[in-house]
Amino acid sequence: MASKAGSKASSGQGAAAKKGGTKKPKGKQSGKGKGAQAAPLFPVREDEKPWTTAEIEELRQELENDVRRALNDLKTAEEDLQGLIWDAGDGSGDDQADAGAKTYEREQELSLANISRDKLEQVRHALDRLADGTYGVCEICGQAIGKFRLQAAPRATLCRSCKEKTERG
């Protein structure tokens, strides 16, 4: 997998290029230094050291653990939701307060299931980007997201400035 990621990254394919743009990842590329510890070509910011193979592997393990947790959370939420749906049929004698409480609980479980589904999708997307060599490239501007940001938020797909712009509207 590492050689696949390295070959695509070295060919200059960034997330922006996949969307029809021509932007290439900007910033230093890790893996250009000496030593066997250099990772495939994942971009870093100018003030950061290149990714090491150990750091990439640690990140991959964390993301794979996140997939397992998200799948477990999703399974639990869906089972709880299914139980609440079955219980809804038994509530023919409930007063308005009981019916409202059951509806509220179902909506809460539905929200938890949706959150788990979204997280699972984000983690899988991060693993796909790691595999295809686009991990660490901002999906909007093509700049390096930043090693420190990715270590803190491994599912990040935007650099800090693009994330701030999207949050401001």
Beta strands, then each sheet from edge to edge (+ up, - down):
strand 1: 28-29
strand 2: 43-44
sheet 1: 1+ 2-
end
